[in-house]
Amino acid sequence: MSIKSEDPKIYKLIEAEIERQQNTLDLIPSENYCSAEVREAMGSVLANKYSEGYPGARYYAGQKNIDEVEEIAKDRALKIFKLWG
């Protein structure tokens, strides 16, 4: 199943928004333009998890994979911005 076949109206609006974002310059500080890879990750099963707290000390069970993703993200951010942990 895909959104294209299940909800063509929403699919058409998503495509229109992609087109708008690619061809329009909007200088709005609160907006982000994510890569396709980020959108893919955000639409994955990782988004199903509520993860309050810190890696290794969450308030809810089943966080092992989420903790690992957050640690990878943290390490990459520290490296990119040349910061310390």
FINUMI-258122 format. One record per atom (N, C-alpha, C, O): residue number from 1; atom name; y, x negated, z negated. Coordinates in nm, 3 decimals. Example, Ala and Ser with C-alpha at 12.3 -4.5 7.8 and 13.67 -1.06 7.14 Angstrom:
<vexkols>
<vexkol resi="1" name="N" y="-0.569" x="-1.319" z="-0.780"/>
<vexkol resi="1" name="CA" y="-0.450" x="-1.230" z="-0.780"/>
<vexkol resi="1" name="C" y="-0.330" x="-1.320" z="-0.780"/>
<vexkol resi="1" name="O" y="-0.332" x="-1.424" z="-0.846"/>
<vexkol resi="2" name="N" y="-0.225" x="-1.285" z="-0.708"/>
<vexkol resi="2" name="CA" y="-0.106" x="-1.367" z="-0.714"/>
<vexkol resi="2" name="C" y="0.003" x="-1.290" z="-0.787"/>
<vexkol resi="2" name="O" y="0.114" x="-1.341" z="-0.804"/>
</vexkols>
This chain:
<vexkols>
<vexkol resi="1" name="N" y="-0.118" x="-0.083" z="0.000"/>
<vexkol resi="1" name="CA" y="0.000" x="0.000" z="0.000"/>
<vexkol resi="1" name="C" y="0.125" x="-0.087" z="0.000"/>
<vexkol resi="1" name="O" y="0.126" x="-0.198" z="-0.053"/>
<vexkol resi="2" name="N" y="0.227" x="-0.034" z="0.060"/>
<vexkol resi="2" name="CA" y="0.355" x="-0.103" z="0.059"/>
<vexkol resi="2" name="C" y="0.467" x="0.000" z="0.050"/>
<vexkol resi="2" name="O" y="0.448" x="0.118" z="0.080"/>
<vexkol resi="3" name="N" y="0.582" x="-0.046" z="0.007"/>
<vexkol resi="3" name="CA" y="0.694" x="0.045" z="-0.004"/>
<vexkol resi="3" name="C" y="0.735" x="0.097" z="0.134"/>
<vexkol resi="3" name="O" y="0.784" x="0.209" z="0.147"/>
<vexkol resi="4" name="N" y="0.713" x="0.015" z="0.237"/>
<vexkol resi="4" name="CA" y="0.747" x="0.056" z="0.374"/>
<vexkol resi="4" name="C" y="0.670" x="0.182" z="0.415"/>
<vexkol resi="4" name="O" y="0.726" x="0.273" z="0.476"/>
<vexkol resi="5" name="N" y="0.542" x="0.185" z="0.380"/>
<vexkol resi="5" name="CA" y="0.462" x="0.302" z="0.418"/>
<vexkol resi="5" name="C" y="0.470" x="0.415" z="0.316"/>
<vexkol resi="5" name="O" y="0.461" x="0.532" z="0.353"/>
<vexkol resi="6" name="N" y="0.486" x="0.382" z="0.188"/>
<vexkol resi="6" name="CA" y="0.486" x="0.484" z="0.083"/>
<vexkol resi="6" name="C" y="0.621" x="0.553" z="0.063"/>
<vexkol resi="6" name="O" y="0.626" x="0.669" z="0.024"/>
<vexkol resi="7" name="N" y="0.729" x="0.480" z="0.089"/>
<vexkol resi="7" name="CA" y="0.862" x="0.537" z="0.067"/>
<vexkol resi="7" name="C" y="0.960" x="0.480" z="0.171"/>
<vexkol resi="7" name="O" y="1.043" x="0.395" z="0.139"/>
<vexkol resi="8" name="N" y="0.950" x="0.527" z="0.296"/>
<vexkol resi="8" name="CA" y="1.030" x="0.470" z="0.403"/>
<vexkol resi="8" name="C" y="1.181" x="0.481" z="0.381"/>
<vexkol resi="8" name="O" y="1.256" x="0.396" z="0.430"/>
<vexkol resi="9" name="N" y="1.227" x="0.581" z="0.310"/>
<vexkol resi="9" name="CA" y="1.371" x="0.595" z="0.283"/>
<vexkol resi="9" name="C" y="1.421" x="0.480" z="0.197"/>
<vexkol resi="9" name="O" y="1.524" x="0.418" z="0.226"/>
<vexkol resi="10" name="N" y="1.347" x="0.452" z="0.089"/>
<vexkol resi="10" name="CA" y="1.386" x="0.340" z="0.001"/>
<vexkol resi="10" name="C" y="1.372" x="0.208" z="0.076"/>
<vexkol resi="10" name="O" y="1.458" x="0.121" z="0.063"/>
<vexkol resi="11" name="N" y="1.266" x="0.193" z="0.153"/>
<vexkol resi="11" name="CA" y="1.246" x="0.071" z="0.231"/>
<vexkol resi="11" name="C" y="1.366" x="0.047" z="0.324"/>
<vexkol resi="11" name="O" y="1.416" x="-0.065" z="0.334"/>
<vexkol resi="12" name="N" y="1.411" x="0.152" z="0.391"/>
<vexkol resi="12" name="CA" y="1.524" x="0.141" z="0.482"/>
<vexkol resi="12" name="C" y="1.650" x="0.097" z="0.407"/>
<vexkol resi="12" name="O" y="1.727" x="0.016" z="0.458"/>
<vexkol resi="13" name="N" y="1.670" x="0.149" z="0.287"/>
<vexkol resi="13" name="CA" y="1.786" x="0.109" z="0.206"/>
<vexkol resi="13" name="C" y="1.775" x="-0.035" z="0.158"/>
<vexkol resi="13" name="O" y="1.875" x="-0.106" z="0.152"/>
<vexkol resi="14" name="N" y="1.655" x="-0.078" z="0.124"/>
<vexkol resi="14" name="CA" y="1.635" x="-0.218" z="0.085"/>
<vexkol resi="14" name="C" y="1.667" x="-0.309" z="0.203"/>
<vexkol resi="14" name="O" y="1.737" x="-0.409" z="0.187"/>
<vexkol resi="15" name="N" y="1.618" x="-0.274" z="0.320"/>
<vexkol resi="15" name="CA" y="1.647" x="-0.354" z="0.439"/>
<vexkol resi="15" name="C" y="1.797" x="-0.356" z="0.469"/>
<vexkol resi="15" name="O" y="1.851" x="-0.460" z="0.507"/>
<vexkol resi="16" name="N" y="1.864" x="-0.243" z="0.452"/>
<vexkol resi="16" name="CA" y="2.008" x="-0.237" z="0.474"/>
<vexkol resi="16" name="C" y="2.083" x="-0.326" z="0.375"/>
<vexkol resi="16" name="O" y="2.182" x="-0.390" z="0.411"/>
<vexkol resi="17" name="N" y="2.035" x="-0.330" z="0.250"/>
<vexkol resi="17" name="CA" y="2.099" x="-0.415" z="0.149"/>
<vexkol resi="17" name="C" y="2.076" x="-0.562" z="0.179"/>
<vexkol resi="17" name="O" y="2.166" x="-0.644" z="0.159"/>
<vexkol resi="18" name="N" y="1.958" x="-0.596" z="0.228"/>
<vexkol resi="18" name="CA" y="1.932" x="-0.735" z="0.270"/>
<vexkol resi="18" name="C" y="2.031" x="-0.775" z="0.380"/>
<vexkol resi="18" name="O" y="2.092" x="-0.881" z="0.374"/>
<vexkol resi="19" name="N" y="2.045" x="-0.689" z="0.478"/>
<vexkol resi="19" name="CA" y="2.139" x="-0.713" z="0.588"/>
<vexkol resi="19" name="C" y="2.282" x="-0.728" z="0.536"/>
<vexkol resi="19" name="O" y="2.354" x="-0.818" z="0.578"/>
<vexkol resi="20" name="N" y="2.323" x="-0.640" z="0.445"/>
<vexkol resi="20" name="CA" y="2.457" x="-0.647" z="0.389"/>
<vexkol resi="20" name="C" y="2.480" x="-0.778" z="0.316"/>
<vexkol resi="20" name="O" y="2.583" x="-0.842" z="0.332"/>
<vexkol resi="21" name="N" y="2.382" x="-0.819" z="0.234"/>
<vexkol resi="21" name="CA" y="2.397" x="-0.942" z="0.157"/>
<vexkol resi="21" name="C" y="2.401" x="-1.065" z="0.247"/>
<vexkol resi="21" name="O" y="2.471" x="-1.161" z="0.217"/>
<vexkol resi="22" name="N" y="2.326" x="-1.062" z="0.356"/>
<vexkol resi="22" name="CA" y="2.322" x="-1.178" z="0.445"/>
<vexkol resi="22" name="C" y="2.448" x="-1.190" z="0.530"/>
<vexkol resi="22" name="O" y="2.480" x="-1.299" z="0.577"/>
<vexkol resi="23" name="N" y="2.520" x="-1.080" z="0.550"/>
<vexkol resi="23" name="CA" y="2.631" x="-1.082" z="0.643"/>
<vexkol resi="23" name="C" y="2.766" x="-1.049" z="0.581"/>
<vexkol resi="23" name="O" y="2.865" x="-1.029" z="0.652"/>
<vexkol resi="24" name="N" y="2.772" x="-1.043" z="0.449"/>
<vexkol resi="24" name="CA" y="2.895" x="-1.008" z="0.380"/>
<vexkol resi="24" name="C" y="2.921" x="-1.111" z="0.270"/>
<vexkol resi="24" name="O" y="2.829" x="-1.155" z="0.202"/>
<vexkol resi="25" name="N" y="3.045" x="-1.147" z="0.254"/>
<vexkol resi="25" name="CA" y="3.083" x="-1.237" z="0.145"/>
<vexkol resi="25" name="C" y="3.147" x="-1.154" z="0.035"/>
<vexkol resi="25" name="O" y="3.256" x="-1.100" z="0.052"/>
<vexkol resi="26" name="N" y="3.079" x="-1.144" z="-0.079"/>
<vexkol resi="26" name="CA" y="3.131" x="-1.075" z="-0.196"/>
<vexkol resi="26" name="C" y="3.139" x="-1.176" z="-0.310"/>
<vexkol resi="26" name="O" y="3.037" x="-1.231" z="-0.350"/>
<vexkol resi="27" name="N" y="3.256" x="-1.200" z="-0.360"/>
<vexkol resi="27" name="CA" y="3.273" x="-1.296" z="-0.469"/>
<vexkol resi="27" name="C" y="3.278" x="-1.221" z="-0.602"/>
<vexkol resi="27" name="O" y="3.383" x="-1.207" z="-0.665"/>
<vexkol resi="28" name="N" y="3.161" x="-1.174" z="-0.643"/>
<vexkol resi="28" name="CA" y="3.147" x="-1.099" z="-0.767"/>
<vexkol resi="28" name="C" y="3.064" x="-1.185" z="-0.864"/>
<vexkol resi="28" name="O" y="2.945" x="-1.206" z="-0.840"/>
<vexkol resi="29" name="N" y="3.125" x="-1.234" z="-0.973"/>
<vexkol resi="29" name="CA" y="3.054" x="-1.326" z="-1.063"/>
<vexkol resi="29" name="C" y="2.924" x="-1.271" z="-1.121"/>
<vexkol resi="29" name="O" y="2.834" x="-1.348" z="-1.152"/>
<vexkol resi="30" name="N" y="2.914" x="-1.141" z="-1.136"/>
<vexkol resi="30" name="CA" y="2.795" x="-1.085" z="-1.202"/>
<vexkol resi="30" name="C" y="2.678" x="-1.064" z="-1.105"/>
<vexkol resi="30" name="O" y="2.572" x="-1.020" z="-1.148"/>
<vexkol resi="31" name="N" y="2.695" x="-1.093" z="-0.977"/>
<vexkol resi="31" name="CA" y="2.587" x="-1.074" z="-0.881"/>
<vexkol resi="31" name="C" y="2.516" x="-1.205" z="-0.851"/>
<vexkol resi="31" name="O" y="2.577" x="-1.311" z="-0.849"/>
<vexkol resi="32" name="N" y="2.388" x="-1.195" z="-0.828"/>
<vexkol resi="32" name="CA" y="2.306" x="-1.309" z="-0.788"/>
<vexkol resi="32" name="C" y="2.241" x="-1.280" z="-0.655"/>
<vexkol resi="32" name="O" y="2.210" x="-1.164" z="-0.624"/>
<vexkol resi="33" name="N" y="2.220" x="-1.381" z="-0.576"/>
<vexkol resi="33" name="CA" y="2.149" x="-1.368" z="-0.450"/>
<vexkol resi="33" name="C" y="2.023" x="-1.454" z="-0.462"/>
<vexkol resi="33" name="O" y="2.026" x="-1.575" z="-0.440"/>
<vexkol resi="34" name="N" y="1.915" x="-1.389" z="-0.495"/>
<vexkol resi="34" name="CA" y="1.789" x="-1.459" z="-0.521"/>
<vexkol resi="34" name="C" y="1.715" x="-1.488" z="-0.392"/>
<vexkol resi="34" name="O" y="1.726" x="-1.415" z="-0.294"/>
<vexkol resi="35" name="N" y="1.640" x="-1.596" z="-0.395"/>
<vexkol resi="35" name="CA" y="1.554" x="-1.628" z="-0.282"/>
<vexkol resi="35" name="C" y="1.438" x="-1.529" z="-0.275"/>
<vexkol resi="35" name="O" y="1.410" x="-1.458" z="-0.372"/>
<vexkol resi="36" name="N" y="1.371" x="-1.526" z="-0.162"/>
<vexkol resi="36" name="CA" y="1.254" x="-1.439" z="-0.146"/>
<vexkol resi="36" name="C" y="1.147" x="-1.473" z="-0.249"/>
<vexkol resi="36" name="O" y="1.077" x="-1.385" z="-0.298"/>
<vexkol resi="37" name="N" y="1.134" x="-1.601" z="-0.282"/>
<vexkol resi="37" name="CA" y="1.033" x="-1.644" z="-0.379"/>
<vexkol resi="37" name="C" y="1.064" x="-1.590" z="-0.519"/>
<vexkol resi="37" name="O" y="0.974" x="-1.548" z="-0.592"/>
<vexkol resi="38" name="N" y="1.192" x="-1.591" z="-0.556"/>
<vexkol resi="38" name="CA" y="1.231" x="-1.536" z="-0.687"/>
<vexkol resi="38" name="C" y="1.207" x="-1.386" z="-0.690"/>
<vexkol resi="38" name="O" y="1.156" x="-1.333" z="-0.788"/>
<vexkol resi="39" name="N" y="1.243" x="-1.317" z="-0.581"/>
<vexkol resi="39" name="CA" y="1.219" x="-1.172" z="-0.575"/>
<vexkol resi="39" name="C" y="1.070" x="-1.141" z="-0.582"/>
<vexkol resi="39" name="O" y="1.030" x="-1.042" z="-0.644"/>
<vexkol resi="40" name="N" y="0.989" x="-1.226" z="-0.520"/>
<vexkol resi="40" name="CA" y="0.844" x="-1.206" z="-0.526"/>
<vexkol resi="40" name="C" y="0.793" x="-1.219" z="-0.669"/>
<vexkol resi="40" name="O" y="0.713" x="-1.138" z="-0.715"/>
<vexkol resi="41" name="N" y="0.839" x="-1.322" z="-0.739"/>
<vexkol resi="41" name="CA" y="0.797" x="-1.342" z="-0.878"/>
<vexkol resi="41" name="C" y="0.846" x="-1.228" z="-0.966"/>
<vexkol resi="41" name="O" y="0.774" x="-1.183" z="-1.055"/>
<vexkol resi="42" name="N" y="0.969" x="-1.182" z="-0.943"/>
<vexkol resi="42" name="CA" y="1.024" x="-1.073" z="-1.024"/>
<vexkol resi="42" name="C" y="0.951" x="-0.942" z="-1.001"/>
<vexkol resi="42" name="O" y="0.948" x="-0.856" z="-1.089"/>
<vexkol resi="43" name="N" y="0.892" x="-0.926" z="-0.885"/>
<vexkol resi="43" name="CA" y="0.816" x="-0.805" z="-0.854"/>
<vexkol resi="43" name="C" y="0.669" x="-0.816" z="-0.886"/>
<vexkol resi="43" name="O" y="0.591" x="-0.727" z="-0.851"/>
<vexkol resi="44" name="N" y="0.630" x="-0.925" z="-0.951"/>
<vexkol resi="44" name="CA" y="0.489" x="-0.947" z="-0.983"/>
<vexkol resi="44" name="C" y="0.452" x="-0.884" z="-1.117"/>
<vexkol resi="44" name="O" y="0.536" x="-0.822" z="-1.183"/>
<vexkol resi="45" name="N" y="0.327" x="-0.901" z="-1.157"/>
<vexkol resi="45" name="CA" y="0.281" x="-0.847" z="-1.285"/>
<vexkol resi="45" name="C" y="0.352" x="-0.912" z="-1.404"/>
<vexkol resi="45" name="O" y="0.346" x="-0.859" z="-1.515"/>
<vexkol resi="46" name="N" y="0.418" x="-1.024" z="-1.381"/>
<vexkol resi="46" name="CA" y="0.494" x="-1.085" z="-1.491"/>
<vexkol resi="46" name="C" y="0.602" x="-0.991" z="-1.543"/>
<vexkol resi="46" name="O" y="0.639" x="-0.997" z="-1.660"/>
<vexkol resi="47" name="N" y="0.653" x="-0.905" z="-1.456"/>
<vexkol resi="47" name="CA" y="0.758" x="-0.811" z="-1.495"/>
<vexkol resi="47" name="C" y="0.705" x="-0.698" z="-1.582"/>
<vexkol resi="47" name="O" y="0.783" x="-0.623" z="-1.640"/>
<vexkol resi="48" name="N" y="0.574" x="-0.684" z="-1.593"/>
<vexkol resi="48" name="CA" y="0.514" x="-0.578" z="-1.675"/>
<vexkol resi="48" name="C" y="0.518" x="-0.611" z="-1.824"/>
<vexkol resi="48" name="O" y="0.496" x="-0.523" z="-1.907"/>
<vexkol resi="49" name="N" y="0.545" x="-0.734" z="-1.858"/>
<vexkol resi="49" name="CA" y="0.534" x="-0.782" z="-1.995"/>
<vexkol resi="49" name="C" y="0.669" x="-0.780" z="-2.066"/>
<vexkol resi="49" name="O" y="0.769" x="-0.826" z="-2.011"/>
<vexkol resi="50" name="N" y="0.671" x="-0.728" z="-2.187"/>
<vexkol resi="50" name="CA" y="0.787" x="-0.737" z="-2.274"/>
<vexkol resi="50" name="C" y="0.766" x="-0.858" z="-2.362"/>
<vexkol resi="50" name="O" y="0.666" x="-0.865" z="-2.434"/>
<vexkol resi="51" name="N" y="0.856" x="-0.952" z="-2.358"/>
<vexkol resi="51" name="CA" y="0.834" x="-1.080" z="-2.425"/>
<vexkol resi="51" name="C" y="0.947" x="-1.116" z="-2.519"/>
<vexkol resi="51" name="O" y="1.028" x="-1.204" z="-2.488"/>
<vexkol resi="52" name="N" y="0.953" x="-1.051" z="-2.632"/>
<vexkol resi="52" name="CA" y="1.055" x="-1.080" z="-2.732"/>
<vexkol resi="52" name="C" y="1.010" x="-1.198" z="-2.816"/>
<vexkol resi="52" name="O" y="0.893" x="-1.209" z="-2.853"/>
<vexkol resi="53" name="N" y="1.102" x="-1.286" z="-2.845"/>
<vexkol resi="53" name="CA" y="1.071" x="-1.405" z="-2.925"/>
<vexkol resi="53" name="C" y="1.066" x="-1.529" z="-2.838"/>
<vexkol resi="53" name="O" y="1.116" x="-1.530" z="-2.726"/>
<vexkol resi="54" name="N" y="1.006" x="-1.635" z="-2.892"/>
<vexkol resi="54" name="CA" y="0.999" x="-1.763" z="-2.823"/>
<vexkol resi="54" name="C" y="0.854" x="-1.795" z="-2.789"/>
<vexkol resi="54" name="O" y="0.763" x="-1.743" z="-2.853"/>
<vexkol resi="55" name="N" y="0.833" x="-1.881" z="-2.689"/>
<vexkol resi="55" name="CA" y="0.696" x="-1.920" z="-2.655"/>
<vexkol resi="55" name="C" y="0.621" x="-1.970" z="-2.778"/>
<vexkol resi="55" name="O" y="0.671" x="-2.053" z="-2.854"/>
<vexkol resi="56" name="N" y="0.501" x="-1.919" z="-2.795"/>
<vexkol resi="56" name="CA" y="0.419" x="-1.957" z="-2.910"/>
<vexkol resi="56" name="C" y="0.449" x="-1.877" z="-3.035"/>
<vexkol resi="56" name="O" y="0.377" x="-1.888" z="-3.134"/>
<vexkol resi="57" name="N" y="0.554" x="-1.797" z="-3.032"/>
<vexkol resi="57" name="CA" y="0.592" x="-1.719" z="-3.151"/>
<vexkol resi="57" name="C" y="0.645" x="-1.582" z="-3.109"/>
<vexkol resi="57" name="O" y="0.751" x="-1.539" z="-3.153"/>
<vexkol resi="58" name="N" y="0.571" x="-1.515" z="-3.025"/>
<vexkol resi="58" name="CA" y="0.613" x="-1.384" z="-2.974"/>
<vexkol resi="58" name="C" y="0.579" x="-1.275" z="-3.076"/>
<vexkol resi="58" name="O" y="0.496" x="-1.295" z="-3.165"/>
<vexkol resi="59" name="N" y="0.644" x="-1.163" z="-3.060"/>
<vexkol resi="59" name="CA" y="0.618" x="-1.050" z="-3.149"/>
<vexkol resi="59" name="C" y="0.503" x="-0.963" z="-3.101"/>
<vexkol resi="59" name="O" y="0.452" x="-0.879" z="-3.176"/>
<vexkol resi="60" name="N" y="0.461" x="-0.982" z="-2.975"/>
<vexkol resi="60" name="CA" y="0.354" x="-0.899" z="-2.919"/>
<vexkol resi="60" name="C" y="0.244" x="-0.987" z="-2.862"/>
<vexkol resi="60" name="O" y="0.269" x="-1.101" z="-2.824"/>
<vexkol resi="61" name="N" y="0.124" x="-0.932" z="-2.856"/>
<vexkol resi="61" name="CA" y="0.007" x="-1.006" z="-2.808"/>
<vexkol resi="61" name="C" y="0.008" x="-1.019" z="-2.656"/>
<vexkol resi="61" name="O" y="0.086" x="-0.952" z="-2.587"/>
<vexkol resi="62" name="N" y="-0.079" x="-1.105" z="-2.605"/>
<vexkol resi="62" name="CA" y="-0.097" x="-1.119" z="-2.462"/>
<vexkol resi="62" name="C" y="0.013" x="-1.196" z="-2.391"/>
<vexkol resi="62" name="O" y="0.046" x="-1.165" z="-2.277"/>
<vexkol resi="63" name="N" y="0.069" x="-1.295" z="-2.457"/>
<vexkol resi="63" name="CA" y="0.184" x="-1.367" z="-2.402"/>
<vexkol resi="63" name="C" y="0.152" x="-1.506" z="-2.350"/>
<vexkol resi="63" name="O" y="0.244" x="-1.578" z="-2.308"/>
<vexkol resi="64" name="N" y="0.025" x="-1.548" z="-2.350"/>
<vexkol resi="64" name="CA" y="-0.011" x="-1.685" z="-2.313"/>
<vexkol resi="64" name="C" y="0.049" x="-1.725" z="-2.178"/>
<vexkol resi="64" name="O" y="0.115" x="-1.828" z="-2.168"/>
<vexkol resi="65" name="N" y="0.026" x="-1.645" z="-2.076"/>
<vexkol resi="65" name="CA" y="0.075" x="-1.680" z="-1.943"/>
<vexkol resi="65" name="C" y="0.227" x="-1.672" z="-1.935"/>
<vexkol resi="65" name="O" y="0.290" x="-1.756" z="-1.869"/>
<vexkol resi="66" name="N" y="0.285" x="-1.574" z="-2.000"/>
<vexkol resi="66" name="CA" y="0.431" x="-1.562" z="-2.003"/>
<vexkol resi="66" name="C" y="0.492" x="-1.684" z="-2.071"/>
<vexkol resi="66" name="O" y="0.593" x="-1.737" z="-2.024"/>
<vexkol resi="67" name="N" y="0.432" x="-1.729" z="-2.181"/>
<vexkol resi="67" name="CA" y="0.480" x="-1.848" z="-2.250"/>
<vexkol resi="67" name="C" y="0.479" x="-1.969" z="-2.156"/>
<vexkol resi="67" name="O" y="0.575" x="-2.046" z="-2.153"/>
<vexkol resi="68" name="N" y="0.371" x="-1.985" z="-2.079"/>
<vexkol resi="68" name="CA" y="0.361" x="-2.098" z="-1.987"/>
<vexkol resi="68" name="C" y="0.468" x="-2.090" z="-1.878"/>
<vexkol resi="68" name="O" y="0.528" x="-2.191" z="-1.843"/>
<vexkol resi="69" name="N" y="0.491" x="-1.970" z="-1.825"/>
<vexkol resi="69" name="CA" y="0.595" x="-1.952" z="-1.723"/>
<vexkol resi="69" name="C" y="0.731" x="-1.987" z="-1.782"/>
<vexkol resi="69" name="O" y="0.810" x="-2.056" z="-1.717"/>
<vexkol resi="70" name="N" y="0.760" x="-1.941" z="-1.903"/>
<vexkol resi="70" name="CA" y="0.889" x="-1.971" z="-1.964"/>
<vexkol resi="70" name="C" y="0.906" x="-2.120" z="-1.991"/>
<vexkol resi="70" name="O" y="1.015" x="-2.173" z="-1.974"/>
<vexkol resi="71" name="N" y="0.801" x="-2.187" z="-2.032"/>
<vexkol resi="71" name="CA" y="0.809" x="-2.332" z="-2.056"/>
<vexkol resi="71" name="C" y="0.836" x="-2.407" z="-1.926"/>
<vexkol resi="71" name="O" y="0.915" x="-2.501" z="-1.924"/>
<vexkol resi="72" name="N" y="0.771" x="-2.367" z="-1.818"/>
<vexkol resi="72" name="CA" y="0.795" x="-2.429" z="-1.688"/>
<vexkol resi="72" name="C" y="0.940" x="-2.407" z="-1.647"/>
<vexkol resi="72" name="O" y="1.007" x="-2.500" z="-1.602"/>
<vexkol resi="73" name="N" y="0.989" x="-2.284" z="-1.662"/>
<vexkol resi="73" name="CA" y="1.127" x="-2.253" z="-1.626"/>
<vexkol resi="73" name="C" y="1.225" x="-2.336" z="-1.709"/>
<vexkol resi="73" name="O" y="1.324" x="-2.388" z="-1.656"/>
<vexkol resi="74" name="N" y="1.197" x="-2.348" z="-1.837"/>
<vexkol resi="74" name="CA" y="1.284" x="-2.426" z="-1.926"/>
<vexkol resi="74" name="C" y="1.285" x="-2.573" z="-1.883"/>
<vexkol resi="74" name="O" y="1.392" x="-2.634" z="-1.873"/>
<vexkol resi="75" name="N" y="1.167" x="-2.629" z="-1.859"/>
<vexkol resi="75" name="CA" y="1.159" x="-2.770" z="-1.818"/>
<vexkol resi="75" name="C" y="1.232" x="-2.795" z="-1.687"/>
<vexkol resi="75" name="O" y="1.300" x="-2.896" z="-1.671"/>
<vexkol resi="76" name="N" y="1.218" x="-2.702" z="-1.594"/>
<vexkol resi="76" name="CA" y="1.286" x="-2.718" z="-1.465"/>
<vexkol resi="76" name="C" y="1.437" x="-2.709" z="-1.481"/>
<vexkol resi="76" name="O" y="1.511" x="-2.785" z="-1.418"/>
<vexkol resi="77" name="N" y="1.485" x="-2.617" z="-1.563"/>
<vexkol resi="77" name="CA" y="1.629" x="-2.603" z="-1.585"/>
<vexkol resi="77" name="C" y="1.685" x="-2.729" z="-1.650"/>
<vexkol resi="77" name="O" y="1.792" x="-2.777" z="-1.612"/>
<vexkol resi="78" name="N" y="1.614" x="-2.782" z="-1.748"/>
<vexkol resi="78" name="CA" y="1.660" x="-2.905" z="-1.815"/>
<vexkol resi="78" name="C" y="1.670" x="-3.020" z="-1.716"/>
<vexkol resi="78" name="O" y="1.764" x="-3.098" z="-1.720"/>
<vexkol resi="79" name="N" y="1.574" x="-3.029" z="-1.626"/>
<vexkol resi="79" name="CA" y="1.573" x="-3.135" z="-1.526"/>
<vexkol resi="79" name="C" y="1.685" x="-3.115" z="-1.424"/>
<vexkol resi="79" name="O" y="1.758" x="-3.210" z="-1.393"/>
<vexkol resi="80" name="N" y="1.699" x="-2.996" z="-1.373"/>
<vexkol resi="80" name="CA" y="1.800" x="-2.967" z="-1.272"/>
<vexkol resi="80" name="C" y="1.942" x="-2.997" z="-1.324"/>
<vexkol resi="80" name="O" y="2.023" x="-3.057" z="-1.254"/>
<vexkol resi="81" name="N" y="1.968" x="-2.954" z="-1.447"/>
<vexkol resi="81" name="CA" y="2.102" x="-2.969" z="-1.504"/>
<vexkol resi="81" name="C" y="2.117" x="-3.096" z="-1.587"/>
<vexkol resi="81" name="O" y="2.219" x="-3.117" z="-1.653"/>
<vexkol resi="82" name="N" y="2.012" x="-3.182" z="-1.583"/>
<vexkol resi="82" name="CA" y="2.014" x="-3.310" z="-1.655"/>
<vexkol resi="82" name="C" y="2.050" x="-3.292" z="-1.803"/>
<vexkol resi="82" name="O" y="2.140" x="-3.358" z="-1.856"/>
<vexkol resi="83" name="N" y="1.978" x="-3.200" z="-1.866"/>
<vexkol resi="83" name="CA" y="1.999" x="-3.172" z="-2.007"/>
<vexkol resi="83" name="C" y="1.880" x="-3.222" z="-2.089"/>
<vexkol resi="83" name="O" y="1.780" x="-3.266" z="-2.033"/>
<vexkol resi="84" name="N" y="1.891" x="-3.214" z="-2.217"/>
<vexkol resi="84" name="CA" y="1.783" x="-3.250" z="-2.306"/>
<vexkol resi="84" name="C" y="1.726" x="-3.124" z="-2.368"/>
<vexkol resi="84" name="O" y="1.794" x="-3.021" z="-2.373"/>
<vexkol resi="85" name="N" y="1.602" x="-3.131" z="-2.415"/>
<vexkol resi="85" name="CA" y="1.536" x="-3.013" z="-2.471"/>
<vexkol resi="85" name="C" y="1.561" x="-3.002" z="-2.615"/>
<vexkol resi="85" name="O" y="1.513" x="-2.909" z="-2.680"/>
</vexkols>
